[in-house]
């Protein structure tokens, strides 16, 4: 007989979940980022048993000495005779016995569990089983170790007298076999011993004749192994539902009659152990500053309220700072679907965040220069970075690109807008391609129109203000600016009276009633930044006229008339207004700096085809061309328009931008060409000496049919001041229907106001005058330049 109820099968199973350090994520629900921590839990049988018990049976035979004595007694005559007779024999006494011994025994202990998954360190972790099993046995194949015959005593059946009477009797021959058991003992037996994990399967206790049958070794319970704080390699790329397996390894810890060994059992189906998704989240919801307060465009794009960085176009202004915002926080996967993701900060999973401009930029302090299309890394702890826009960047529409690169991003950088959701990359055990979140912002690079100033007045009374000595051209350095502030609203340094408008009280010598007489010209200049370097770029000035009395009252809009050679009462700005002004750039009284002339002509020499200088460049060396331009070409008069409008074209422009040695060699524009990115425009204006001022809309022609008109007629306004108001616009590419920049009337920006224009003044007589943007000069309503040439007139 025998017994072999083997238990040699294990059923390992388990799970890979988030460790306590990463408890916000739920691996079983969705996934977990690289660099986070996992926990493995596994279960398998504590031990396995392979055994066979042998039942042994047989008998023990005792040889028992049985003795029977007889005393024979008879009488022979008078003599009683005795004879002792002993009957003696060794007889067998048989006992059946049984016991159990080990045929073979192999106890295997659950040593450890091997967890395999892509996300684990080195894709594998071995977790030892600390709940070790104990096993012991006592085995012997020798019968003597199991069967223990008991001491056997001789059996004496006593003395029996046999009476013979008168003859000698015979001694009996009794059957002594039946008496053998009287002197023997039942033998003791015992089994081998087997104990597994505290359970005695086979007892080796003594038993009489038959040892107890052994009990089966119980099926082992499953025990748990676990290990936490297993960090996912931060560089492991994103993968969807990577398969897992658990291998339970067993080693023999106790054997009898077998060589033992090891066994492995693997659980790898999803119902045995779950897959793991590695998904490292990054987001990019970029923003940019919108310098709309300095956006002087006539028709800037509409902005949303509130601002929408995904749809709004942002204004970046040349030669000004701007900022970009690269947050590491924002919406990723829905947190209900993917616990731990959602709308939060993802800096922990971001290797780099970068911005790329399609144009050159400087760092905020200009310490670093970044050529266009350069990915610029922003420290993760800085959300908003400041930059500076070089003046040579071409105006126009651009797209700025932002990106956040995950810590586990591969060399190639597939990307997804706003967040690397990877919804389209979800095939088990395959790479989720997108490791970069990007965003774009649409921006417009916009130029400037600024620094309008009056540089000269040809009225004799105003000569000393601008000339150091009468009759000489050397300028005093006095200029009348729009206000006391510069291009960006910082104090310029000039003070009263050198602000516009020029009016009574503006003369630094303190003349109380000195405005400007009609007929006298005043010179001015202004600056632009941006794409105003072409042949068909220009400045357009549209004057309008107001009249105010000498007490600052009754300001009203007026029409101005003059007599031309062919027409009486020509209205300024009408179709008959054809008295074209001619302006010369390089005239002595304008005092254009030689450096401007040199830089401008040198640029034209290098780009002759854009300005019609091909033939001259072919026949002249560069220094000869530069001299020709300054002494000949720039001294030719340029028509700018009638009294009703003025166009300052490229012939009245100089270049004042950065010189080559201040421009980085890797700039997007050639170093020598950067000078053309800033421009100075020169112009002049006057009204006829004899003007006729009437309220706006007054029908002079119809009125003249009914009344005799002369200069003293009450229809004409004389007792006060004629205010010339300039509307200044820039024209690009010759498109006069769509002016580019506005000095005053921009939808978002009023540069005239920014430069500190004062909207009220008190004249030397104590009268208050209200002003509006664009007011440039006060002409006397009742004084003319012709008065200075009449006999007897003093100055």
Buried (B, 14 or more C-beta within 10 A) or exposed (E): EEBEEEBBEBEBBBBBBBBEEBBBBBBEBBBBBBBBBBBBBBBBBBBBBBBBBBBBEBEBEBEBBBBBBBBBBBBEEEEEEEBEBEBEBEBEBEBEBBBBBBBBBBBBBBBBBBBBBBBBEEEEBBBEBEBBBBBEBBBEEEBEBBBBBEEBEEBBBEEBEBEBEEEBBEBEEBEBEEBBBBBBBBBBBBBBBBBBBEEBBBBBEEBEBEBBBBBBBEBBEBBEBBBBEBBBBBBBBBBBBBBBBBBBBBEBBBBBBBEBEEBEBBBEEEEBBBBBBBBBBBBBBBBBBBBBEBBBBBEBBEBEEEEEBBEBBBBBBBBBBBBBBBBBEBBBBEBEEBBBBBEBEBBBBBBBBBBBBBBBBBBBEEEEBBBBEBEBEBEBEEBEBBBBBBBBBBBEEBEBBBBBBBBBBEEEBBBBEBBBBBEEBEEEEEBBBBBBBBBBBBBBBBBBBBBBBBBBBBBEBBBBBBBEEEEEEEBEEBBBBBBBBBBBBEEBEBEEBBBBBBBBBBBEEEBEEBBBBBBBBBBBBBBBBBBBBBBEBBBBBBBBBBBBBBBBEEBEEBBBBBEBEEBBBBBBBBEBBBBEBEBBBBBEBBBBEEEBBBBBBBBBBBBBEBBEBEEBBEEBEEEEBBBBBBEEBBEEEBEBBBBBBBBBBBBBBBBBBBEBEEBBEEBBBEBBBBBBBBBBBBBBBBBBBBBBBBEEEBEBEEBBEEEEBEEEBEBBBBEBBBBBBBBBBBBBEEEEEEBBBBBBBBBBBBBBBBBBBBEEBEBEEEBEBEBBBBBBBBBBBBBBBBBBEEEEEEE
